[in-house]
């Protein structure tokens, strides 16, 4: 007689939920990294642009070029602001997914612990039943051969 965990289907469902949650979390991490990289690139581009502007100002540049650079910097700042908001949203989403994953992990661990305890109890009762059966056999053998 083999051991069957009575909540195995629930454990399987919880493990599937955990796997889905893990995939969602990994996707949110990837999204966060993607947005953070875009923010970094925009900030780096702004830094390079400002350095170029300073060097060109020292060499002398037309008012039209200054306006052009200023417009470009303004657009970059809007882009940076947009990506900063996206980074915050992505970080929040990633944190939520992480908390959800941790909850599923805890639920699965509870069922696994319950399964382990029930299996140990089952094994102990089976050993006890087997010992009782062996005792009965030895008594029958003694009675049969002893008389």
C-alpha atoms as one frame of an Amber mdcrd trajectory, in Angstrom:
protein
   0.000   0.000   0.000   1.597   3.250  -1.106   1.243   6.629   0.521  -1.121
   9.105  -1.110  -1.153  12.725   0.057  -4.793  13.738   0.352  -4.066  17.355
  -0.634  -1.856  16.503  -3.622  -4.136  18.240  -6.121  -4.117  21.400  -4.024
  -0.329  21.197  -3.744  -0.072  20.812  -7.528  -2.316  23.855  -8.048  -0.277
  25.897  -5.575   2.958  24.871  -7.288   1.515  25.918 -10.665   0.472  29.268
  -9.201   3.974  29.676  -7.794   5.530  28.914 -11.188   3.252  31.437 -12.906
   4.081  33.994 -10.254   7.793  33.328 -10.724   7.438  33.867 -14.478   5.538
  37.123 -13.861   8.198  38.262 -11.409  11.007  37.470 -13.857   9.139  39.388
 -16.562   8.704  42.378 -14.236  12.441  42.298 -13.441  13.231  42.261 -17.164
  10.811  45.149 -17.765  12.387  47.114 -14.918  15.894  46.531 -16.257  14.801
  47.541 -19.758  13.247  50.809 -18.578  16.182  51.523 -16.244  18.610  51.032
 -19.139  16.607  53.430 -21.303  16.680  55.990 -18.488  20.419  55.528 -18.100
  20.943  55.905 -21.846  18.881  59.102 -21.931  20.782  60.552 -18.981  24.082
  59.603 -20.566  22.991  61.183 -23.845  22.077  64.391 -22.019  25.448  64.421
 -20.251  27.320  63.973 -23.552  25.200  66.670 -25.178  25.932  69.122 -22.364
  29.666  68.401 -22.607  29.562  68.981 -26.371  27.623  72.200 -25.891  30.149
  73.530 -23.384  33.077  72.722 -25.692  31.306  74.303 -28.672  30.406  77.381
 -26.617  34.087  77.836 -25.805  34.884  77.639 -29.512  31.955  79.862 -30.407
  28.597  78.849 -31.834  25.649  80.575 -33.468  22.441  81.524 -31.682  20.574
  79.091 -33.903  22.807  76.209 -32.729  22.333  77.277 -29.111  18.526  77.228
 -29.582  18.768  73.865 -31.289  20.831  72.408 -28.432  18.501  73.955 -25.852
  15.445  72.425 -27.564  17.197  69.070 -27.734  18.087  69.265 -23.999  14.470
  70.159 -23.164  13.237  67.147 -25.121  15.782  64.911 -23.406  14.678  66.184
 -19.994  11.063  65.316 -20.864  12.203  61.884 -21.969  14.218  61.441 -18.765
  11.233  62.500 -16.664   9.043  60.027 -18.539  11.519  57.192 -17.986  11.879
  58.096 -14.296   8.125  57.652 -13.884   8.274  54.370 -15.775  11.142  53.188
 -13.581   9.114  53.973 -10.467   6.089  52.128 -11.845   8.220  49.175 -12.919
   9.904  49.014  -9.519   6.518  49.093  -7.789   5.173  46.356 -10.072   8.309
  44.287  -9.523   7.973  44.641  -5.736   4.316  43.594  -5.892   5.191  40.543
  -7.976   7.966  39.672  -5.525   5.565  39.850  -2.566   3.037  37.693  -4.427
   5.764  35.157  -5.234   6.818  35.053  -1.583   3.203  34.356  -0.545   2.925
  31.495  -3.007   6.268  30.155  -1.777   4.990  30.166   1.794   1.772  28.376
   0.795   3.661  25.678  -1.106   6.073  25.203   1.822   3.097  24.734   4.192
   1.619  22.005   2.018   4.999  20.340   1.550   5.536  20.356   5.326   2.058
  18.924   5.860   2.790  16.234   3.254   6.064  15.384   4.967   4.417  15.106
   8.391   1.575  12.977   7.047   4.026  10.694   5.253   6.057  10.239   8.430
   2.858   9.463  10.345   1.791   7.006   7.634   5.200   5.309   7.666   5.130
   5.018  11.455   1.618   3.511  11.425   2.587   1.092   8.639   5.671   0.009
  10.619   3.526  -0.456  13.699   0.995  -2.481  11.706   3.785  -4.581  10.202
   5.264  -5.255  13.664   1.837  -6.276  14.966   1.403  -8.595  12.001   4.855
 -10.121  12.622   3.986 -10.581  16.300   0.763 -12.342  15.309   2.689 -14.592
  12.918   5.250 -15.488  15.591   2.487 -16.259  18.091   0.730 -18.460  15.532
   4.010 -20.171  14.702   4.744 -20.745  18.367   1.274 -22.077  18.951   1.500
 -24.369  15.947   4.989 -25.697  16.693   4.848 -25.412  20.442   1.938 -27.772
  20.997
